[in-house]
Amino acid sequence: MPTTKAVVKQADMLEEMQQEAVNHAYEALRCEGQYMDIAKHVRCHFDRIYGPSWSCVVGKDFGTSFAYERKHLISFEMKGVTFLLFRGA
């Protein structure tokens, strides 16, 4: 359970899924070193639990343009790192 607060920037996702995203992002930050490994950790968990086609972007400075499936998007910041998790449309 995270002791660090996540600041949700944008969410189109059930509250339960949002909390799961934050929990696994926190776990990934503790266990993984590189942003790519952190993103893969979160994406693989969501693929396993909620089915395939999830994408995860992790970093401090990035731009994006993408289409997503409604009710399957969250963007949040934790420990100075931004997370974007979504299921592609």
PDB file of N, CA, C and O in Angstrom:
ATOM      1  N   MET A   1       0.845  -1.182   0.000  1.00  0.00           N
ATOM      2  CA  MET A   1       0.000   0.000   0.000  1.00  0.00           C
ATOM      3  C   MET A   1       0.889   1.243   0.000  1.00  0.00           C
ATOM      4  O   MET A   1       1.765   1.377   0.854  1.00  0.00           O
ATOM      5  N   PRO A   2       0.669   2.155  -0.953  1.00  0.00           N
ATOM      6  CA  PRO A   2       1.532   3.329  -1.053  1.00  0.00           C
ATOM      7  C   PRO A   2       1.429   4.246   0.159  1.00  0.00           C
ATOM      8  O   PRO A   2       0.338   4.517   0.661  1.00  0.00           O
ATOM      9  N   THR A   3       2.582   4.717   0.617  1.00  0.00           N
ATOM     10  CA  THR A   3       2.601   5.745   1.651  1.00  0.00           C
ATOM     11  C   THR A   3       2.831   7.103   1.008  1.00  0.00           C
ATOM     12  O   THR A   3       2.676   8.137   1.658  1.00  0.00           O
ATOM     13  N   THR A   4       3.201   7.102  -0.266  1.00  0.00           N
ATOM     14  CA  THR A   4       3.394   8.316  -1.038  1.00  0.00           C
ATOM     15  C   THR A   4       2.103   8.621  -1.773  1.00  0.00           C
ATOM     16  O   THR A   4       1.512   7.740  -2.397  1.00  0.00           O
ATOM     17  N   LYS A   5       1.667   9.868  -1.698  1.00  0.00           N
ATOM     18  CA  LYS A   5       0.422  10.253  -2.342  1.00  0.00           C
ATOM     19  C   LYS A   5       0.603  10.417  -3.849  1.00  0.00           C
ATOM     20  O   LYS A   5       1.581  11.003  -4.314  1.00  0.00           O
ATOM     21  N   ALA A   6      -0.344   9.895  -4.587  1.00  0.00           N
ATOM     22  CA  ALA A   6      -0.377  10.080  -6.039  1.00  0.00           C
ATOM     23  C   ALA A   6      -1.345  11.224  -6.338  1.00  0.00           C
ATOM     24  O   ALA A   6      -2.416  11.321  -5.739  1.00  0.00           O
ATOM     25  N   VAL A   7      -0.955  12.079  -7.265  1.00  0.00           N
ATOM     26  CA  VAL A   7      -1.813  13.174  -7.700  1.00  0.00           C
ATOM     27  C   VAL A   7      -2.373  12.801  -9.072  1.00  0.00           C
ATOM     28  O   VAL A   7      -1.640  12.756 -10.060  1.00  0.00           O
ATOM     29  N   VAL A   8      -3.667  12.535  -9.121  1.00  0.00           N
ATOM     30  CA  VAL A   8      -4.310  12.155 -10.377  1.00  0.00           C
ATOM     31  C   VAL A   8      -4.531  13.411 -11.209  1.00  0.00           C
ATOM     32  O   VAL A   8      -5.166  14.365 -10.759  1.00  0.00           O
ATOM     33  N   LYS A   9      -4.003  13.400 -12.420  1.00  0.00           N
ATOM     34  CA  LYS A   9      -4.127  14.531 -13.342  1.00  0.00           C
ATOM     35  C   LYS A   9      -5.368  14.387 -14.219  1.00  0.00           C
ATOM     36  O   LYS A   9      -6.063  15.365 -14.491  1.00  0.00           O
ATOM     37  N   GLN A  10      -5.638  13.160 -14.657  1.00  0.00           N
ATOM     38  CA  GLN A  10      -6.788  12.882 -15.510  1.00  0.00           C
ATOM     39  C   GLN A  10      -7.185  11.433 -15.295  1.00  0.00           C
ATOM     40  O   GLN A  10      -6.333  10.550 -15.198  1.00  0.00           O
ATOM     41  N   ALA A  11      -8.496  11.196 -15.222  1.00  0.00           N
ATOM     42  CA  ALA A  11      -8.952   9.817 -15.053  1.00  0.00           C
ATOM     43  C   ALA A  11     -10.286   9.612 -15.758  1.00  0.00           C
ATOM     44  O   ALA A  11     -11.227  10.385 -15.578  1.00  0.00           O
ATOM     45  N   ASP A  12     -10.346   8.582 -16.542  1.00  0.00           N
ATOM     46  CA  ASP A  12     -11.573   8.078 -17.141  1.00  0.00           C
ATOM     47  C   ASP A  12     -11.507   6.570 -16.905  1.00  0.00           C
ATOM     48  O   ASP A  12     -11.285   5.781 -17.824  1.00  0.00           O
ATOM     49  N   MET A  13     -11.708   6.200 -15.634  1.00  0.00           N
ATOM     50  CA  MET A  13     -11.473   4.830 -15.192  1.00  0.00           C
ATOM     51  C   MET A  13     -12.214   4.628 -13.871  1.00  0.00           C
ATOM     52  O   MET A  13     -12.359   5.568 -13.089  1.00  0.00           O
ATOM     53  N   LEU A  14     -12.677   3.418 -13.625  1.00  0.00           N
ATOM     54  CA  LEU A  14     -13.317   3.106 -12.347  1.00  0.00           C
ATOM     55  C   LEU A  14     -12.346   3.355 -11.196  1.00  0.00           C
ATOM     56  O   LEU A  14     -11.139   3.158 -11.337  1.00  0.00           O
ATOM     57  N   GLU A  15     -12.875   3.782 -10.075  1.00  0.00           N
ATOM     58  CA  GLU A  15     -12.054   4.095  -8.900  1.00  0.00           C
ATOM     59  C   GLU A  15     -11.186   2.904  -8.478  1.00  0.00           C
ATOM     60  O   GLU A  15     -10.022   3.077  -8.116  1.00  0.00           O
ATOM     61  N   GLU A  16     -11.755   1.703  -8.527  1.00  0.00           N
ATOM     62  CA  GLU A  16     -11.006   0.498  -8.143  1.00  0.00           C
ATOM     63  C   GLU A  16      -9.784   0.297  -9.052  1.00  0.00           C
ATOM     64  O   GLU A  16      -8.701  -0.047  -8.578  1.00  0.00           O
ATOM     65  N   MET A  17      -9.968   0.511 -10.342  1.00  0.00           N
ATOM     66  CA  MET A  17      -8.858   0.373 -11.287  1.00  0.00           C
ATOM     67  C   MET A  17      -7.819   1.480 -11.069  1.00  0.00           C
ATOM     68  O   MET A  17      -6.618   1.241 -11.194  1.00  0.00           O
ATOM     69  N   GLN A  18      -8.283   2.680 -10.747  1.00  0.00           N
ATOM     70  CA  GLN A  18      -7.358   3.778 -10.461  1.00  0.00           C
ATOM     71  C   GLN A  18      -6.460   3.419  -9.283  1.00  0.00           C
ATOM     72  O   GLN A  18      -5.245   3.615  -9.331  1.00  0.00           O
ATOM     73  N   GLN A  19      -7.071   2.892  -8.225  1.00  0.00           N
ATOM     74  CA  GLN A  19      -6.294   2.534  -7.038  1.00  0.00           C
ATOM     75  C   GLN A  19      -5.303   1.420  -7.355  1.00  0.00           C
ATOM     76  O   GLN A  19      -4.178   1.420  -6.855  1.00  0.00           O
ATOM     77  N   GLU A  20      -5.723   0.478  -8.181  1.00  0.00           N
ATOM     78  CA  GLU A  20      -4.822  -0.608  -8.571  1.00  0.00           C
ATOM     79  C   GLU A  20      -3.641  -0.068  -9.379  1.00  0.00           C
ATOM     80  O   GLU A  20      -2.509  -0.516  -9.199  1.00  0.00           O
ATOM     81  N   ALA A  21      -3.903   0.888 -10.263  1.00  0.00           N
ATOM     82  CA  ALA A  21      -2.829   1.503 -11.051  1.00  0.00           C
ATOM     83  C   ALA A  21      -1.823   2.196 -10.134  1.00  0.00           C
ATOM     84  O   ALA A  21      -0.614   2.045 -10.306  1.00  0.00           O
ATOM     85  N   VAL A  22      -2.316   2.944  -9.174  1.00  0.00           N
ATOM     86  CA  VAL A  22      -1.436   3.647  -8.232  1.00  0.00           C
ATOM     87  C   VAL A  22      -0.640   2.650  -7.396  1.00  0.00           C
ATOM     88  O   VAL A  22       0.564   2.821  -7.208  1.00  0.00           O
ATOM     89  N   ASN A  23      -1.298   1.621  -6.900  1.00  0.00           N
ATOM     90  CA  ASN A  23      -0.608   0.617  -6.080  1.00  0.00           C
ATOM     91  C   ASN A  23       0.518  -0.067  -6.853  1.00  0.00           C
ATOM     92  O   ASN A  23       1.612  -0.257  -6.322  1.00  0.00           O
ATOM     93  N   HIS A  24       0.254  -0.433  -8.094  1.00  0.00           N
ATOM     94  CA  HIS A  24       1.280  -1.133  -8.874  1.00  0.00           C
ATOM     95  C   HIS A  24       2.364  -0.189  -9.365  1.00  0.00           C
ATOM     96  O   HIS A  24       3.508  -0.604  -9.549  1.00  0.00           O
ATOM     97  N   ALA A  25       2.024   1.060  -9.577  1.00  0.00           N
ATOM     98  CA  ALA A  25       3.051   2.050  -9.916  1.00  0.00           C
ATOM     99  C   ALA A  25       3.997   2.232  -8.732  1.00  0.00           C
ATOM    100  O   ALA A  25       5.213   2.317  -8.910  1.00  0.00           O
ATOM    101  N   TYR A  26       3.442   2.292  -7.537  1.00  0.00           N
ATOM    102  CA  TYR A  26       4.261   2.428  -6.332  1.00  0.00           C
ATOM    103  C   TYR A  26       5.189   1.217  -6.181  1.00  0.00           C
ATOM    104  O   TYR A  26       6.377   1.366  -5.894  1.00  0.00           O
ATOM    105  N   GLU A  27       4.638   0.029  -6.377  1.00  0.00           N
ATOM    106  CA  GLU A  27       5.438  -1.202  -6.293  1.00  0.00           C
ATOM    107  C   GLU A  27       6.551  -1.192  -7.342  1.00  0.00           C
ATOM    108  O   GLU A  27       7.692  -1.550  -7.049  1.00  0.00           O
ATOM    109  N   ALA A  28       6.213  -0.782  -8.557  1.00  0.00           N
ATOM    110  CA  ALA A  28       7.205  -0.744  -9.639  1.00  0.00           C
ATOM    111  C   ALA A  28       8.314   0.262  -9.342  1.00  0.00           C
ATOM    112  O   ALA A  28       9.482  -0.004  -9.627  1.00  0.00           O
ATOM    113  N   LEU A  29       7.964   1.406  -8.778  1.00  0.00           N
ATOM    114  CA  LEU A  29       8.983   2.399  -8.416  1.00  0.00           C
ATOM    115  C   LEU A  29       9.961   1.832  -7.387  1.00  0.00           C
ATOM    116  O   LEU A  29      11.152   2.142  -7.416  1.00  0.00           O
ATOM    117  N   ARG A  30       9.452   1.002  -6.483  1.00  0.00           N
ATOM    118  CA  ARG A  30      10.310   0.402  -5.456  1.00  0.00           C
ATOM    119  C   ARG A  30      11.196  -0.702  -6.024  1.00  0.00           C
ATOM    120  O   ARG A  30      12.334  -0.869  -5.588  1.00  0.00           O
ATOM    121  N   CYS A  31      10.680  -1.459  -6.999  1.00  0.00           N
ATOM    122  CA  CYS A  31      11.367  -2.665  -7.471  1.00  0.00           C
ATOM    123  C   CYS A  31      12.197  -2.480  -8.735  1.00  0.00           C
ATOM    124  O   CYS A  31      13.176  -3.199  -8.934  1.00  0.00           O
ATOM    125  N   GLU A  32      11.833  -1.550  -9.577  1.00  0.00           N
ATOM    126  CA  GLU A  32      12.472  -1.393 -10.881  1.00  0.00           C
ATOM    127  C   GLU A  32      13.312  -0.125 -10.904  1.00  0.00           C
ATOM    128  O   GLU A  32      13.054   0.811 -10.147  1.00  0.00           O
ATOM    129  N   GLY A  33      14.316  -0.096 -11.773  1.00  0.00           N
ATOM    130  CA  GLY A  33      15.198   1.061 -11.836  1.00  0.00           C
ATOM    131  C   GLY A  33      14.924   2.001 -12.988  1.00  0.00           C
ATOM    132  O   GLY A  33      14.905   3.219 -12.804  1.00  0.00           O
ATOM    133  N   GLN A  34      14.710   1.454 -14.180  1.00  0.00           N
ATOM    134  CA  GLN A  34      14.531   2.258 -15.386  1.00  0.00           C
ATOM    135  C   GLN A  34      13.043   2.512 -15.648  1.00  0.00           C
ATOM    136  O   GLN A  34      12.192   1.681 -15.331  1.00  0.00           O
ATOM    137  N   TYR A  35      12.748   3.671 -16.231  1.00  0.00           N
ATOM    138  CA  TYR A  35      11.357   4.003 -16.533  1.00  0.00           C
ATOM    139  C   TYR A  35      10.703   2.957 -17.432  1.00  0.00           C
ATOM    140  O   TYR A  35       9.532   2.628 -17.247  1.00  0.00           O
ATOM    141  N   MET A  36      11.452   2.431 -18.404  1.00  0.00           N
ATOM    142  CA  MET A  36      10.886   1.416 -19.295  1.00  0.00           C
ATOM    143  C   MET A  36      10.477   0.172 -18.502  1.00  0.00           C
ATOM    144  O   MET A  36       9.431  -0.414 -18.779  1.00  0.00           O
ATOM    145  N   ASP A  37      11.277  -0.234 -17.535  1.00  0.00           N
ATOM    146  CA  ASP A  37      10.954  -1.404 -16.713  1.00  0.00           C
ATOM    147  C   ASP A  37       9.756  -1.129 -15.809  1.00  0.00           C
ATOM    148  O   ASP A  37       8.932  -2.014 -15.580  1.00  0.00           O
ATOM    149  N   ILE A  38       9.660   0.088 -15.301  1.00  0.00           N
ATOM    150  CA  ILE A  38       8.516   0.481 -14.468  1.00  0.00           C
ATOM    151  C   ILE A  38       7.237   0.417 -15.303  1.00  0.00           C
ATOM    152  O   ILE A  38       6.229  -0.135 -14.862  1.00  0.00           O
ATOM    153  N   ALA A  39       7.285   0.985 -16.511  1.00  0.00           N
ATOM    154  CA  ALA A  39       6.119   0.975 -17.401  1.00  0.00           C
ATOM    155  C   ALA A  39       5.714  -0.454 -17.750  1.00  0.00           C
ATOM    156  O   ALA A  39       4.526  -0.780 -17.757  1.00  0.00           O
ATOM    157  N   LYS A  40       6.683  -1.296 -18.036  1.00  0.00           N
ATOM    158  CA  LYS A  40       6.392  -2.690 -18.386  1.00  0.00           C
ATOM    159  C   LYS A  40       5.746  -3.420 -17.210  1.00  0.00           C
ATOM    160  O   LYS A  40       4.813  -4.199 -17.406  1.00  0.00           O
ATOM    161  N   HIS A  41       6.223  -3.179 -16.004  1.00  0.00           N
ATOM    162  CA  HIS A  41       5.673  -3.794 -14.794  1.00  0.00           C
ATOM    163  C   HIS A  41       4.177  -3.473 -14.674  1.00  0.00           C
ATOM    164  O   HIS A  41       3.360  -4.369 -14.463  1.00  0.00           O
ATOM    165  N   VAL A  42       3.831  -2.197 -14.811  1.00  0.00           N
ATOM    166  CA  VAL A  42       2.437  -1.766 -14.675  1.00  0.00           C
ATOM    167  C   VAL A  42       1.599  -2.309 -15.835  1.00  0.00           C
ATOM    168  O   VAL A  42       0.512  -2.842 -15.617  1.00  0.00           O
ATOM    169  N   ARG A  43       2.100  -2.176 -17.068  1.00  0.00           N
ATOM    170  CA  ARG A  43       1.360  -2.637 -18.245  1.00  0.00           C
ATOM    171  C   ARG A  43       1.082  -4.136 -18.178  1.00  0.00           C
ATOM    172  O   ARG A  43      -0.043  -4.569 -18.426  1.00  0.00           O
ATOM    173  N   CYS A  44       2.084  -4.917 -17.850  1.00  0.00           N
ATOM    174  CA  CYS A  44       1.908  -6.379 -17.787  1.00  0.00           C
ATOM    175  C   CYS A  44       0.882  -6.774 -16.734  1.00  0.00           C
ATOM    176  O   CYS A  44       0.102  -7.703 -16.944  1.00  0.00           O
ATOM    177  N   HIS A  45       0.876  -6.078 -15.606  1.00  0.00           N
ATOM    178  CA  HIS A  45      -0.121  -6.367 -14.571  1.00  0.00           C
ATOM    179  C   HIS A  45      -1.528  -6.108 -15.107  1.00  0.00           C
ATOM    180  O   HIS A  45      -2.418  -6.941 -14.933  1.00  0.00           O
ATOM    181  N   PHE A  46      -1.736  -4.963 -15.754  1.00  0.00           N
ATOM    182  CA  PHE A  46      -3.064  -4.640 -16.278  1.00  0.00           C
ATOM    183  C   PHE A  46      -3.456  -5.567 -17.426  1.00  0.00           C
ATOM    184  O   PHE A  46      -4.626  -5.934 -17.539  1.00  0.00           O
ATOM    185  N   ASP A  47      -2.515  -5.949 -18.273  1.00  0.00           N
ATOM    186  CA  ASP A  47      -2.808  -6.939 -19.319  1.00  0.00           C
ATOM    187  C   ASP A  47      -3.283  -8.250 -18.702  1.00  0.00           C
ATOM    188  O   ASP A  47      -4.226  -8.872 -19.193  1.00  0.00           O
ATOM    189  N   ARG A  48      -2.632  -8.659 -17.638  1.00  0.00           N
ATOM    190  CA  ARG A  48      -2.956  -9.926 -16.976  1.00  0.00           C
ATOM    191  C   ARG A  48      -4.324  -9.852 -16.286  1.00  0.00           C
ATOM    192  O   ARG A  48      -5.110 -10.794 -16.385  1.00  0.00           O
ATOM    193  N   ILE A  49      -4.614  -8.768 -15.604  1.00  0.00           N
ATOM    194  CA  ILE A  49      -5.842  -8.650 -14.813  1.00  0.00           C
ATOM    195  C   ILE A  49      -7.048  -8.236 -15.660  1.00  0.00           C
ATOM    196  O   ILE A  49      -8.141  -8.776 -15.486  1.00  0.00           O
ATOM    197  N   TYR A  50      -6.856  -7.277 -16.577  1.00  0.00           N
ATOM    198  CA  TYR A  50      -7.977  -6.682 -17.311  1.00  0.00           C
ATOM    199  C   TYR A  50      -7.990  -7.001 -18.802  1.00  0.00           C
ATOM    200  O   TYR A  50      -8.803  -6.445 -19.542  1.00  0.00           O
ATOM    201  N   GLY A  51      -7.106  -7.885 -19.255  1.00  0.00           N
ATOM    202  CA  GLY A  51      -7.057  -8.237 -20.667  1.00  0.00           C
ATOM    203  C   GLY A  51      -6.032  -7.398 -21.416  1.00  0.00           C
ATOM    204  O   GLY A  51      -5.536  -6.400 -20.893  1.00  0.00           O
ATOM    205  N   PRO A  52      -5.714  -7.807 -22.651  1.00  0.00           N
ATOM    206  CA  PRO A  52      -4.617  -7.179 -23.401  1.00  0.00           C
ATOM    207  C   PRO A  52      -4.939  -5.776 -23.920  1.00  0.00           C
ATOM    208  O   PRO A  52      -6.054  -5.272 -23.783  1.00  0.00           O
ATOM    209  N   SER A  53      -3.926  -5.181 -24.512  1.00  0.00           N
ATOM    210  CA  SER A  53      -3.977  -3.898 -25.223  1.00  0.00           C
ATOM    211  C   SER A  53      -3.753  -2.672 -24.344  1.00  0.00           C
ATOM    212  O   SER A  53      -4.127  -1.563 -24.727  1.00  0.00           O
ATOM    213  N   TRP A  54      -3.147  -2.856 -23.171  1.00  0.00           N
ATOM    214  CA  TRP A  54      -2.802  -1.715 -22.327  1.00  0.00           C
ATOM    215  C   TRP A  54      -1.456  -1.140 -22.753  1.00  0.00           C
ATOM    216  O   TRP A  54      -0.582  -1.859 -23.237  1.00  0.00           O
ATOM    217  N   SER A  55      -1.309   0.154 -22.566  1.00  0.00           N
ATOM    218  CA  SER A  55      -0.037   0.842 -22.784  1.00  0.00           C
ATOM    219  C   SER A  55       0.254   1.681 -21.554  1.00  0.00           C
ATOM    220  O   SER A  55      -0.661   2.187 -20.905  1.00  0.00           O
ATOM    221  N   CYS A  56       1.533   1.824 -21.237  1.00  0.00           N
ATOM    222  CA  CYS A  56       1.944   2.616 -20.085  1.00  0.00           C
ATOM    223  C   CYS A  56       3.170   3.435 -20.470  1.00  0.00           C
ATOM    224  O   CYS A  56       4.130   2.911 -21.036  1.00  0.00           O
ATOM    225  N   VAL A  57       3.124   4.721 -20.156  1.00  0.00           N
ATOM    226  CA  VAL A  57       4.238   5.631 -20.389  1.00  0.00           C
ATOM    227  C   VAL A  57       4.639   6.183 -19.029  1.00  0.00           C
ATOM    228  O   VAL A  57       3.786   6.614 -18.253  1.00  0.00           O
ATOM    229  N   VAL A  58       5.936   6.171 -18.742  1.00  0.00           N
ATOM    230  CA  VAL A  58       6.448   6.638 -17.457  1.00  0.00           C
ATOM    231  C   VAL A  58       7.632   7.559 -17.712  1.00  0.00           C
ATOM    232  O   VAL A  58       8.505   7.244 -18.521  1.00  0.00           O
ATOM    233  N   GLY A  59       7.663   8.683 -17.031  1.00  0.00           N
ATOM    234  CA  GLY A  59       8.805   9.583 -17.179  1.00  0.00           C
ATOM    235  C   GLY A  59       8.559  10.932 -16.543  1.00  0.00           C
ATOM    236  O   GLY A  59       7.566  11.144 -15.848  1.00  0.00           O
ATOM    237  N   LYS A  60       9.487  11.839 -16.797  1.00  0.00           N
ATOM    238  CA  LYS A  60       9.387  13.183 -16.229  1.00  0.00           C
ATOM    239  C   LYS A  60       9.025  14.233 -17.264  1.00  0.00           C
ATOM    240  O   LYS A  60       8.550  15.310 -16.905  1.00  0.00           O
ATOM    241  N   ASP A  61       9.239  13.943 -18.541  1.00  0.00           N
ATOM    242  CA  ASP A  61       8.960  14.929 -19.584  1.00  0.00           C
ATOM    243  C   ASP A  61       8.670  14.199 -20.888  1.00  0.00           C
ATOM    244  O   ASP A  61       9.582  13.660 -21.515  1.00  0.00           O
ATOM    245  N   PHE A  62       7.416  14.180 -21.295  1.00  0.00           N
ATOM    246  CA  PHE A  62       7.065  13.534 -22.557  1.00  0.00           C
ATOM    247  C   PHE A  62       5.769  14.131 -23.091  1.00  0.00           C
ATOM    248  O   PHE A  62       4.951  14.658 -22.337  1.00  0.00           O
ATOM    249  N   GLY A  63       5.602  14.039 -24.387  1.00  0.00           N
ATOM    250  CA  GLY A  63       4.362  14.433 -25.036  1.00  0.00           C
ATOM    251  C   GLY A  63       3.712  13.197 -25.623  1.00  0.00           C
ATOM    252  O   GLY A  63       4.395  12.232 -25.966  1.00  0.00           O
ATOM    253  N   THR A  64       2.404  13.225 -25.739  1.00  0.00           N
ATOM    254  CA  THR A  64       1.698  12.064 -26.276  1.00  0.00           C
ATOM    255  C   THR A  64       0.533  12.492 -27.157  1.00  0.00           C
ATOM    256  O   THR A  64       0.007  13.598 -27.031  1.00  0.00           O
ATOM    257  N   SER A  65       0.155  11.617 -28.024  1.00  0.00           N
ATOM    258  CA  SER A  65      -1.066  11.737 -28.809  1.00  0.00           C
ATOM    259  C   SER A  65      -1.530  10.313 -29.067  1.00  0.00           C
ATOM    260  O   SER A  65      -0.802   9.522 -29.666  1.00  0.00           O
ATOM    261  N   PHE A  66      -2.728   9.982 -28.623  1.00  0.00           N
ATOM    262  CA  PHE A  66      -3.188   8.600 -28.713  1.00  0.00           C
ATOM    263  C   PHE A  66      -4.706   8.542 -28.631  1.00  0.00           C
ATOM    264  O   PHE A  66      -5.355   9.504 -28.220  1.00  0.00           O
ATOM    265  N   ALA A  67      -5.258   7.417 -29.021  1.00  0.00           N
ATOM    266  CA  ALA A  67      -6.680   7.128 -28.851  1.00  0.00           C
ATOM    267  C   ALA A  67      -6.794   6.047 -27.781  1.00  0.00           C
ATOM    268  O   ALA A  67      -5.971   5.134 -27.720  1.00  0.00           O
ATOM    269  N   TYR A  68      -7.817   6.156 -26.942  1.00  0.00           N
ATOM    270  CA  TYR A  68      -7.996   5.154 -25.884  1.00  0.00           C
ATOM    271  C   TYR A  68      -9.453   4.724 -25.789  1.00  0.00           C
ATOM    272  O   TYR A  68     -10.367   5.433 -26.212  1.00  0.00           O
ATOM    273  N   GLU A  69      -9.634   3.553 -25.227  1.00  0.00           N
ATOM    274  CA  GLU A  69     -10.964   3.016 -24.986  1.00  0.00           C
ATOM    275  C   GLU A  69     -11.567   3.745 -23.786  1.00  0.00           C
ATOM    276  O   GLU A  69     -10.922   3.881 -22.746  1.00  0.00           O
ATOM    277  N   ARG A  70     -12.803   4.211 -23.937  1.00  0.00           N
ATOM    278  CA  ARG A  70     -13.464   4.920 -22.832  1.00  0.00           C
ATOM    279  C   ARG A  70     -13.421   4.083 -21.551  1.00  0.00           C
ATOM    280  O   ARG A  70     -13.515   2.856 -21.586  1.00  0.00           O
ATOM    281  N   LYS A  71     -13.277   4.769 -20.436  1.00  0.00           N
ATOM    282  CA  LYS A  71     -13.233   4.156 -19.096  1.00  0.00           C
ATOM    283  C   LYS A  71     -11.962   3.357 -18.852  1.00  0.00           C
ATOM    284  O   LYS A  71     -11.929   2.493 -17.976  1.00  0.00           O
ATOM    285  N   HIS A  72     -10.905   3.644 -19.629  1.00  0.00           N
ATOM    286  CA  HIS A  72      -9.647   2.904 -19.491  1.00  0.00           C
ATOM    287  C   HIS A  72      -8.442   3.832 -19.613  1.00  0.00           C
ATOM    288  O   HIS A  72      -7.517   3.558 -20.377  1.00  0.00           O
ATOM    289  N   LEU A  73      -8.455   4.934 -18.854  1.00  0.00           N
ATOM    290  CA  LEU A  73      -7.367   5.908 -18.909  1.00  0.00           C
ATOM    291  C   LEU A  73      -7.122   6.506 -17.534  1.00  0.00           C
ATOM    292  O   LEU A  73      -8.063   6.851 -16.819  1.00  0.00           O
ATOM    293  N   ILE A  74      -5.850   6.625 -17.168  1.00  0.00           N
ATOM    294  CA  ILE A  74      -5.466   7.378 -15.977  1.00  0.00           C
ATOM    295  C   ILE A  74      -4.089   7.993 -16.214  1.00  0.00           C
ATOM    296  O   ILE A  74      -3.202   7.383 -16.811  1.00  0.00           O
ATOM    297  N   SER A  75      -3.946   9.212 -15.728  1.00  0.00           N
ATOM    298  CA  SER A  75      -2.657   9.897 -15.728  1.00  0.00           C
ATOM    299  C   SER A  75      -2.460  10.444 -14.319  1.00  0.00           C
ATOM    300  O   SER A  75      -3.331  11.131 -13.785  1.00  0.00           O
ATOM    301  N   PHE A  76      -1.314  10.136 -13.724  1.00  0.00           N
ATOM    302  CA  PHE A  76      -1.061  10.608 -12.365  1.00  0.00           C
ATOM    303  C   PHE A  76       0.431  10.802 -12.146  1.00  0.00           C
ATOM    304  O   PHE A  76       1.260  10.316 -12.915  1.00  0.00           O
ATOM    305  N   GLU A  77       0.750  11.520 -11.085  1.00  0.00           N
ATOM    306  CA  GLU A  77       2.142  11.766 -10.723  1.00  0.00           C
ATOM    307  C   GLU A  77       2.394  11.224  -9.324  1.00  0.00           C
ATOM    308  O   GLU A  77       1.566  11.365  -8.425  1.00  0.00           O
ATOM    309  N   MET A  78       3.552  10.604  -9.163  1.00  0.00           N
ATOM    310  CA  MET A  78       3.959  10.077  -7.864  1.00  0.00           C
ATOM    311  C   MET A  78       5.473  10.184  -7.762  1.00  0.00           C
ATOM    312  O   MET A  78       6.193   9.761  -8.667  1.00  0.00           O
ATOM    313  N   LYS A  79       5.949  10.740  -6.676  1.00  0.00           N
ATOM    314  CA  LYS A  79       7.392  10.884  -6.440  1.00  0.00           C
ATOM    315  C   LYS A  79       8.087  11.617  -7.584  1.00  0.00           C
ATOM    316  O   LYS A  79       9.222  11.291  -7.932  1.00  0.00           O
ATOM    317  N   GLY A  80       7.413  12.599  -8.168  1.00  0.00           N
ATOM    318  CA  GLY A  80       7.996  13.385  -9.242  1.00  0.00           C
ATOM    319  C   GLY A  80       8.020  12.710 -10.600  1.00  0.00           C
ATOM    320  O   GLY A  80       8.607  13.236 -11.545  1.00  0.00           O
ATOM    321  N   VAL A  81       7.387  11.547 -10.706  1.00  0.00           N
ATOM    322  CA  VAL A  81       7.352  10.788 -11.960  1.00  0.00           C
ATOM    323  C   VAL A  81       5.902  10.734 -12.450  1.00  0.00           C
ATOM    324  O   VAL A  81       4.988  10.483 -11.664  1.00  0.00           O
ATOM    325  N   THR A  82       5.697  10.969 -13.740  1.00  0.00           N
ATOM    326  CA  THR A  82       4.359  10.929 -14.323  1.00  0.00           C
ATOM    327  C   THR A  82       4.096   9.558 -14.944  1.00  0.00           C
ATOM    328  O   THR A  82       4.958   8.978 -15.603  1.00  0.00           O
ATOM    329  N   PHE A  83       2.890   9.063 -14.719  1.00  0.00           N
ATOM    330  CA  PHE A  83       2.427   7.785 -15.263  1.00  0.00           C
ATOM    331  C   PHE A  83       1.219   8.046 -16.153  1.00  0.00           C
ATOM    332  O   PHE A  83       0.317   8.796 -15.780  1.00  0.00           O
ATOM    333  N   LEU A  84       1.204   7.438 -17.308  1.00  0.00           N
ATOM    334  CA  LEU A  84       0.055   7.457 -18.205  1.00  0.00           C
ATOM    335  C   LEU A  84      -0.246   6.006 -18.547  1.00  0.00           C
ATOM    336  O   LEU A  84       0.588   5.307 -19.123  1.00  0.00           O
ATOM    337  N   LEU A  85      -1.442   5.562 -18.189  1.00  0.00           N
ATOM    338  CA  LEU A  85      -1.848   4.175 -18.419  1.00  0.00           C
ATOM    339  C   LEU A  85      -3.184   4.191 -19.148  1.00  0.00           C
ATOM    340  O   LEU A  85      -4.126   4.853 -18.711  1.00  0.00           O
ATOM    341  N   PHE A  86      -3.266   3.463 -20.258  1.00  0.00           N
ATOM    342  CA  PHE A  86      -4.507   3.437 -21.021  1.00  0.00           C
ATOM    343  C   PHE A  86      -4.597   2.159 -21.848  1.00  0.00           C
ATOM    344  O   PHE A  86      -3.596   1.511 -22.155  1.00  0.00           O
ATOM    345  N   ARG A  87      -5.823   1.829 -22.191  1.00  0.00           N
ATOM    346  CA  ARG A  87      -6.063   0.716 -23.118  1.00  0.00           C
ATOM    347  C   ARG A  87      -6.349   1.340 -24.476  1.00  0.00           C
ATOM    348  O   ARG A  87      -7.232   2.187 -24.615  1.00  0.00           O
ATOM    349  N   GLY A  88      -5.590   0.908 -25.472  1.00  0.00           N
ATOM    350  CA  GLY A  88      -5.719   1.474 -26.811  1.00  0.00           C
ATOM    351  C   GLY A  88      -7.064   1.196 -27.451  1.00  0.00           C
ATOM    352  O   GLY A  88      -7.680   0.154 -27.227  1.00  0.00           O
ATOM    353  N   ALA A  89      -7.502   2.153 -28.252  1.00  0.00           N
ATOM    354  CA  ALA A  89      -8.796   2.023 -28.942  1.00  0.00           C
ATOM    355  C   ALA A  89      -8.630   1.202 -30.206  1.00  0.00           C
ATOM    356  O   ALA A  89      -9.602   0.978 -30.928  1.00  0.00           O
TER     357      ALA A  89
END
